[in-house]
Each structure stands twice: as C-alpha cells, then as structure tokens.
Amino acid sequence: MEQALLHSLFFSHSLYVGFSLAELIGFIYPEMMLPLLIFMYFDSLFPSVLVSLMTIYLLHCCGESLLRSTLFRLVAVLWLLFFIMLDMTLFTKLKKKTERLSVLFL
C-alpha cells in the first residue's frame, strides 16, 4: 500500500506539472479558450489532490484508520468544499465576480 501511495503522489505531481505547462502554453494562443479553461481546472485541482494523498500517506505511516481519523475527515470536507468552489468559479458566471475580487487582493 505504501508503494502504491508513493506512485500515486508521483503520478499526480507529474500531471500537475504537465497541466501547468499546458496552461502556460494556452495563454500564448488566445483562440484556445476551451482547452485553456480545462487546463486551468486541472491545474487548480491537482495541488489539492496532492495534499489529500499526502494526508492519507501520513495517516497510513502512523498506523491510524482512515475511517476513524478526524484529520482525514477534516481534509475530506475541505477538499469537497474546494472542489465545489472550483466548479463554481470556473464554470459559472461567478467567474467574473471572483476575477473582480481577486484584483482587489493582488
């Protein structure tokens, strides 16, 4: 199980780097708007997957049960909220509102 988790971490990290590179290339060509949105979606999703996999790996190394772990439940709820917010910001009209808000914080 430990080796499978490490392989999953490496594979997720490789996908994250690939989608980040594809997103940067997508910014060069403005006619690629739909692929750019898809690349942005996965570029935002994979870091959160890495955090979830790292939590599972650490709990496994400590010998704790995932079903009874408060830390895993907290990470799962936060990841679910992140996933819902990511869908809302990238695929709804709220995107323009969040862009206006992000300009204020940058």
C-alpha positions in Angstrom: 0.0 0.0 0.0 2.8 2.4 0.9 4.4 2.0 -2.5 1.1 2.5 -4.3 0.6 5.8 -2.4 4.0 7.0 -3.4 3.3 6.1 -7.0 0.0 8.0 -6.8 1.8 11.0 -5.4 4.4 10.9 -8.2 1.8 10.5 -10.9 -0.3 13.3 -9.5 2.7 15.6 -9.3 3.6 14.7 -12.9 0.1 15.5 -14.1 0.2 18.8 -12.2 3.4 19.8 -13.9 2.1 18.8 -17.3 -1.2 20.7 -16.9 0.7 23.8 -15.6 2.9 23.7 -18.7 -0.1 23.3 -21.0 -1.8 26.2 -19.3 1.1 28.5 -19.8 1.3 27.5 -23.5 -2.5 28.1 -23.7 -2.1 31.7 -22.7 0.1 32.3 -25.8 -2.8 31.3 -28.1 -6.0 33.1 -27.2 -8.0 31.0 -29.7 -7.6 28.0 -27.4 -10.1 29.3 -24.8 -11.8 26.0 -24.1 -8.6 23.9 -23.7 -7.2 26.7 -21.5 -10.2 26.5 -19.2 -9.8 22.8 -18.9 -6.0 23.2 -18.2 -6.8 25.8 -15.6 -9.3 23.5 -13.9 -6.9 20.6 -13.6 -4.0 22.9 -12.7 -6.1 24.1 -9.7 -7.3 20.6 -8.9 -4.1 18.7 -8.7 -2.4 20.5 -5.8 -5.4 19.7 -3.6 -5.2 16.1 -4.7 -1.6 16.1 -3.7 -2.5 17.4 -0.2 -5.2 14.7 0.2 -2.8 11.9 -0.9 -0.1 13.2 1.5 -2.6 13.1 4.3 -3.5 9.5 3.5 0.1 8.5 3.3 1.0 10.1 6.7 -2.0 8.5 8.4 -1.0 5.2 6.9 2.5 5.5 8.2 1.2 6.4 11.6 -1.0 3.3 11.6 -4.3 5.2 12.0 -7.5 4.1 10.5 -8.8 6.5 7.7 -12.4 5.9 8.7 -11.9 6.9 12.3 -9.4 9.7 11.8 -10.6 13.3 12.5 -7.8 14.7 10.4 -8.8 12.7 7.3 -12.5 13.7 7.8 -11.4 17.4 8.0 -9.3 17.1 4.9 -12.1 15.3 3.0 -14.7 18.0 3.9 -12.2 20.8 3.0 -11.4 19.1 -0.3 -15.1 18.7 -1.1 -15.7 22.4 -0.4 -12.7 23.3 -2.6 -14.0 21.1 -5.4 -17.4 22.8 -5.3 -15.9 26.3 -5.2 -13.6 25.4 -8.1 -16.5 24.2 -10.2 -18.4 27.4 -9.3 -15.6 29.8 -10.2 -14.5 28.1 -13.5 -17.8 27.0 -15.0 -20.4 29.6 -13.9 -21.0 33.3 -14.3 -19.5 33.8 -10.9 -16.1 33.8 -12.6 -16.3 37.5 -13.5 -17.2 38.3 -9.9 -14.3 36.4 -8.5 -12.0 38.0 -11.0 -13.0 41.4 -9.8 -12.4 40.3 -6.2 -9.1 38.7 -7.0 -7.9 42.0 -8.5 -8.6 43.7 -5.1 -6.4 41.2 -3.3 -3.5 41.2 -5.7 
